[in-house]
Amino acid sequence: MPPHILKAGSRPPWVGLAAAVWVQIAAGNTYNFPLYSPTLKSVLGYNQQQLTILGVANDIGENIGILPGIACNKFPPWAVMSVGAVACFLGYGVIWLAVSETVQGLPYWLLWLALCIATNSSAWYGTAVLVTNMRNFPLSRGTVAGLLKGYIGISAAIYTAIYSMILDDSSSKLLLFLTIGLPVICLIMMYLIRHCTPASGEDSSVHVHFLFTQGASITLAVYILVVNVVYDLVSFGKSLAYVLMAIMVILMASPLAIPVKMTFFPTDFKKFGPQVASSDNLAIAESDATQSDLLLLGPSSSEANLGSFHESEDVPDNEFLLAMGEGAVKGRRRPRRGEEFKFHEAFIKADFWLLWLVYFFGVGSGVTVLNNLAQIGSASGVADTTLLLALFSFCNFLGRLGGGVVSEHFVRSKTIPRTFWMTLTQIIMVVIFLLYASGLDGTLYAATFLLGICYGVQFSIMIPTASELFGLKHFGIIFNFMQLGNPIGALLFSGLLAGYVYDAEATKQGTPTCLGSSCFRLTFLILAGMCGLGTLLSIVLYVRIRPVYQMLYAEGSFRIAQSAGH
């Protein structure tokens, strides 16, 4: 790696990205709810609406990340992840005590609160690694967001394989693994995740390294899906199961090959030319991730942000006034889209709320299906619903990874705003929910396949879009506020709507378990209408932010940004 990438004594950002893979898979612990929710219902005697309200707690905990967002600007990543480890241990520990019947008679409200705390570990884990890596790779935001969120997406299939092949389909063993295993993994990895001098976008090896990491993630996703499908058809012995799990662990660790390769086979600096070692480039290398973020914005907005940067320095009053008089420092003004926003400044912007609403309709409707996937499968006559979860997980991964890669390509080559892909996928989601509502034979798996992809795209598009419109300096808070669309959607669409409709249909049938397409038909029709509204709002957002993206990614200004950054 060229010497200007790293400060003296720092490690390459690829080490943190490789470690983030493990943390992101741990952060996907919220996707386990469909695995142990049937046991919660049977052991504790809950009805479907009580179960869906617990599913809402699952989503609230996962997405309430305002505190982690604030903490990321005040504390190092390891401290933020430590809070997540404690929350994971305490929250899942209480749920394990209830499901294993080690402690009986725990009140419903306590389990609801414990589930919120347990899944809130995901917000602490995910915020720490996402914010750190977005700042470490400011010129590859879509790629990084899609990659890291993709690993969260595939985590459900990983947990499904562990649950079926190693833990003998035992919810109690799974919850014990979540209680102890995940905190241990994160405590091991947190030392490797730290802020580094941002990676160069000019060095071709950066592109090659991302391609390798994406290829490794796709290989892992395909492998886990095949293992889950084959295991569903053919029973494995324990010895073979352990071998297959070992292969999975090797694939999860494969991104570490990049820093290993960089250590033992360092790049020949001479091929980069004399400009690599110039004093200007070395000076730029001393800047932090936030300053590198400004380089993406082009000359005009960079100057504006540098003005606000100088205002924050301890400059004597007379020198400051003199600089103001000479025009060296601009007076305070509200930031424009594409510059650095404080949270309260972004909060009052129409584009902020348009993006929030579009995301809310997309993920709120998708998480409703995810939370009720086991019951949707059972109502359709599927005996083993774990395969449905593995399929959704795989497609969720494809959507997250693909959404980041595709949007990154078209935003750079055609200056197409990333939200174009949110519009397209929400149109498809309207068709998917109508397909679910029809209850046609053979459509359940196809609809779940498509929904997983579309659901994943919403995540990988919202994250870089928020950073491009409102900057990276306060990205942790802004991004986590956006994620509130997920639990609010889960509360309205899953807890209050889907659970009520399911129980009402079960009462009509005179059975505790509802069977047939009528169990969720009304829910699916309403979700289709919500995605239709989301489509209209995303079109409005696309039209509004198109000029911003033309400014950010216009060919000339982007080339200047790249050359300035190196």
N, C-alpha and C positions, 0 to 999 in steps of 0.2 A: 504494500500500500504506500502511496506517495507520502513523504514525510510531513506534508502540510496538513494531512488529515487529522493527525493526533497531537495533543499536547504532550509534553514530556511526562512520562510516567502514567499516561492514561492508557486504557485498553481500547481496541477497535470496537465500534458500535455493533459489529456482527456478533460479538460474544453476548451482549445484552439481548439481541434479537433471538439468538438460539436459546438462551435461557427463558426468554419470554414465551416460547412455545409451550414449555412445561407449565408455566404459570397460567397461561391462557386455557390450557386443557383443565387445570384445576379450577379456573374461574367458570368453566362450563358446568359446575356442579348443580346449577339450577335446572339443567335439562334432565336430571335424574327423577324429577317429581313423578312422571308417568310410570317409572319402574316400581316405586314403593307406595304410590297413592292407593292402589287396590288393597294393599295390606293395611294401610291406615283406615280405609273404609271398613274392612272386615273385622279387624282386631278391635278397633275402637267404636264400631257401630255407628259410623256417620252416614248421613244420606248424601245424595249427589250435590246438593247445594252447599252443604257444609264442606264437602270435599273441594268444590270449586272455589269457595272462599279461602280455603287453605292454599289453593293454587294462586289466588290473588296475593296472599302473603309471600309466596314464592317469588312472584314478579315484583312486588314492592321492594323486597329486600335486595333483589338483583339490581334494581334500577335507581334506588335512592342513593345517589352518589355525589350530592352536593358537598358533604364533608370531605370525602376523598379528593374531590376536585380542588377544594380550598387547601387541603393538606399538601397536595402535590406542589404548590407554589411556596410552601413554607418548610417542608421537611424532605429529606432524601427518600428515594424510592423504597429502601429497605424498611424505613420506619412505617411507611404507608402499608406495605405488605404485612408487616408484623401485626398491625391491627386486624387485617383480614384473617390471619392465622388464628388469632384469639377468638374472633367472631365465629369462625368455622368450627372450632373445637367446642365452644360453649353451646352454640345453637343446635348443631347436629347431635351433640351429646345428649341434649334433653329429648330430642325426637327418638333417638336410639333407645333411651330408657323407657319410653312409652311403647314403642313397637315391639321391643324384646320382652315387654311386660316385667322388666326388672323393677320398675316402679309403676304401680297401678293407680288409676284414678286421677291422673293429671288433668286439670281443667282444660277445656277447649281453648280458652283465651291464652293460656300459657304456651300451648303448642303453636298457636298462631304467631305469638310473639317470638318464640324460639325459631320458627321457620324464617321469619323476617330477619332475625339476627344471623342465622346460618347462611342464608343466601346473600345477605349484605356483604359477606366476605368476597363475593364475586365482584362487587363494585370496587372494593379496596384493591383486590388483585389486579383487575382489569384496568382501572384508572392508572395505577402506578406504571404498568408496563406499556400501556398505549400512549400515555402522555410522554413518557421518557423516550420511547422509540420514534414517535412523531417528531419530537424535537431533534433526535439524533439523525433522522432522515427527512429533513424538511422539504427536499426537492422530490420526494417519492411518497407523498402523503397517501394517495389513493392505493398504491401498491402495498404500503405498510399496513394501512387500515384493513384492506381486504385480506391480507395474509394473516394478521393477528386475529381478526374476527372470524376468519375461516377456521382457525384451530379451535376456537370456542364452539363453532358449529359442528365440527367433527367429533368433539368431545363426547357428545351423547352416544355416538356409535361405539366409541372406545369404552365408555362406561357400560354400555349394553353387553359388549363382549366380555368384559370382566365379570359382570353380574351373572351372565349365563354360564360361562365356561370355568370360572374360578370360584365364584361365590355361591354356586349351586342354586341360583334363582332365589336367594334368601335376602329379603329386604332388610332384615336385622344385620346381616353381615355387611351389606352395602352401606348402611348408615354408620356402622362402626368404621368402615374404611374411610368414609367421608370425614368422620370425626377425628381420626388420628392420621390417616395417610396423607390427606391433602395438606394440612398444616406442616407436616414434616417435609414434603416436597418443596413447598414455598419457602420454608426457612433455609433449605439448602440452596435454592436458586437465587434468593434475594441479594446475595453478595455480588452476583454477576451482573445485576441490572443497575446501571448507573448512568448519569449524564456524561456524554462524551462530546468531543469536538465533532460537529455534524459531518456526515459522510459526503464526499464529493459526488456530484451528478455527472461530471464530465468524464471521469475515469470509466472506461468501458467495462472494467472488472465489476463495478457496482451492478451494472445491468446483468452480467453473467451470474453474479452471486444471487441476485433476486430470482433469476430463472431457475437456478439450482434449488433454492429454498421452496419456490412454488412447485417445482417438479417433485420434491421430496414430500410436500404436503399432499399433492394429488396421489402420489404412490401410496402414502399412508391411508388416505381416504378410501381408495379403491380396495386396498388390502383388507381394511376393517369391514367394509361392506361385504366383500366376498366371504370372509370368515364368518360373519354373522348369518349370511344366507345359507352357506354350506352347513354350519352348525345347526341351523333350524331344520335341515333336511336329514342330516346324518349325525348321530351322537358320537362325540370324541371321547377317548380315554383321557384321564387326567394328565398322563405324560405328554401326549400330543398337544393338549390344551396349553400346557406350560411352555412347550416349544413355540407354539404360535404366538403366545403372549410375549415371549422373549424377542421374537422377530418384530413384533409391534413396538417394543421398547427401543430397539435399534433404529427403526424408522423414525421414531419420535426424536431420537438423539442426532439424527443425520445432519441437521443444520449446523451442528458444532463442527462439521468438517470444514466449514469456511474459515473460521479463525485458526483451526489447526493447520490448514493449508497455507494461510497467510504467515503463520509462524515459521513453518519449516521450508516454505517455498516463497519467500518475499518477492514482491514485484520489483522488476528492474526499473529503477527510477529514471534511468537515462532515456528511456524511450518516450518519456513524457515531455522531453525538451527542457531547455534551460528555464522556461518561465515557471516551471513547477517550484523551483527552489528560490524564486525571486523574493526580495524582501517584502513586496506588497502582498504576495500570496501568503507568506509566513505570518504577516500581521493579521490578515483576514482569518487565518487559522486560529488565532487567539480569541476570536469572538465566540460567544456562546450560541446556543441553539436559537434563541429569540432573534438575535441579530442576523443570523443566517436566514431566518424566515423572512426578514425584510427584503432580502435579495430577490425573492420570488416575485415581489410585487411590482418590479419595474422601477425605472428611474424616478418618476414623479412621486409615487407613494413612498418610496424608500426615503426620499428627502424629507417628506412630511413626517415620517416616523422618526427619522434621525433628529428632527427638530424637537419632538416630544422627548426623545432620549436625552438630549442635552439639557432640557428643562429640569430633568430629574437629578442631574448631577449637582454637586455642591459647588456652584459657581458664585464668586463674589458678586454682589449686587451691581457694582459699577461696571464690571466686565460683562455681566449679563445684559445690562441696559445698552452698553456700547455695541454688543453683538446684535441686539434687537435693532438698533439704529442702522447698523451696516447690513441688515438683512440676513445675517448668518444664522439666526434662529427665528423661526416663525412663531407668531403668537399662538396661544392656545385656541384650538377649534375642535369641534366634534369630529371624530374620525369618520372617514367614508368607507363604504363597503370595500373589503380587500385590505384594510389597514387593521391595526391593533385596537380592539375594543375591550373596554372593561365590561364586566357582566351587566351592570346597570345600563350601560350605553347600548349594548346589544339588545337588552330586554325590551326597549321601547321601539325597536325597529320592526316594520311590517314584515320584512323578509324573515326575521327571526321567528315570528309566529306562523308565517306561511310554511316554513320548513318544519316547524314543530307539528303543525296540524297534518301535513302530508305524511310525516313519519308516524304520527299517532294513528291515523287510519290504516296505514300499511302494517305496522307491527302489532297494533291492538287487535286487529282481526286475525292476523297470523298466530299470535300467541293464544288466542281463544281455541283454535284447533289443536295447538300443541298441548295445552293444559288438559284437554278433553280427548286426546288421541286414543287412549286406552278404551274409553267408553264409546267413542265413535266406532272403533274397530269392533268392539263387542256387539254393539247394536247392529252392525252390518254382518255379523256372523263369523268374524275372524277369531279363531281360537287362541292364537299366540300373537299378541299385539306388540311384542318387543321388536319384531321385524319391521313393523310400521315405523316405530321410533328410529330404528337404524336407518331406514330409507329416508325419513324426514331429515335426520342428522346429516347424512351424506349430501343430500340436495341443498340443505342449508349451507353446508360448507362450500359447495360449488357456487352458490349464489353470492356468498360473501367474497370468496376469492375472485371469481369471475367478474363480479361487479366492480371491484377495485381495479383489476387489470384492464377491463374494457373501457371503463370511464377514464382511466389514466391515459389510455391510447387516444381516445377521441377528443379529450379535452386539450391535449397537446397538438394533435394533428389537425383538428377541425374547430377548435375552441367551442365545442359543444358542451354546455353546462352539464354537470353530472346528474342534475335532477331530471334530465330527459329519460334516464333509465328507471327512475322511480315512477314516472308517468307510464312508461311502457309496461312495467311489471304490475302496476295496479290495474291497468286495463285487463291484463291476463288474469289477475286475481278475481275480478268480477266474474269471468267465465268459469274459473275454478270453483267458486262458491256456488254458482248455479249448477255445476256438475255434481258437487256434493249433495245439493238439495234434491237433485233428480233421483238419487238412489239407484241409478242404473247399474246392473251387474257388471263387474269387471272394471269399474271406473275408480274405485277407492284408491288403489295403489297409484294409478296415473295422476289423480288429483293431488294426492299427497306428494308425489314426485315434483310436480310443477309448483305446488305451494311452497315446498321447502326452498326451491331456487328463488322464487319471488320474495319470500320472507327474508332470505339472506341478503338479497340485493339492497333492501331498505337500510340495513345496518352499514354496509360498506360504502353507500353513497352519502348517507347523512353525515358521517364522521368527517371525511375530507371537505365536504361542502361547508360545514360549520367552520372549519379551520380556515378555509379560503376566504369566506365572507367576513369573518370576525377575528382572525388571527390566532396565533398559537400561545401568546403570552398568558391568556386566561382561558385557554382551551379546555382545561380540566373541568372548570365550573360550567362553562357553556355546554360542553358535550354531555355532561351528566344531567343538566337540566333538560336537554333534548330527550334524554332517555326516559324521562318521566312519562313520556307518551306510552311506554310499554305497560307499566303497572296500572295507569289510569284506564288504558284500553282493556286490560285484563279484568279490572274491577267492573267496568260497565258491561263489556261484551261477554266475558266468561263468568264472573261471579254472579252478576245480577240477571243476565239474559240467559246464557246457555244452561246454567244450573237450574233456573226456574222452569224453563221450557222442558228440560229433561225430566225433572221430578213431576211436572204436570202430566206429561205423556205417560210416565210410569204409573201414576195414580189412575189414569184412564184404563190402562191395561190391567190394573189390579196386581202388579208385581213390583218388587223392589228394584228390579233391573229392567230398564226400557229396551225393547227390541224393535228394529225396523227403522226405515229412513225418516219416519215422522219424529223421532227423538230429537233431531237437531235441524229439521227442515226450516222452521221459522228462523232459527238462529242464522243459518247459512244465507237465507234471503236478505236478512237485515245486514249481514256482513258484506254482501254483494253491493247493497246500496251505499254503505259506508265507503267502500273502495271506489265506487263511482264518484262520490263527492270528493274523495282524495285525489282522483284523477283530474278533476276540474281545477282544484286548488294548485296542483303541481304544474298545470299548464300556465296558470297565472304567475307562479313563481319563476318558471322557466323564462317567460317573456321579460320579467322584471330584472333578472340577474344576467341575462345574455350579454348586455354591454359590459358588465363587470368582468366576465370571463374573457371577453374579447380584449379587454385591457390587460388582464393578468397573463394571458397566454398568447397574446399577439406575437407573431414570429420574431419581430425585431426586439421587443422588450424582453422576451424570454431569453433570447440569445445574449442580450446584455446582462441579464440576471445571472445566467450561467457563467459567463466570462468573469463577471464581477466576483462571483463566489469562489473563484479558484485562482 
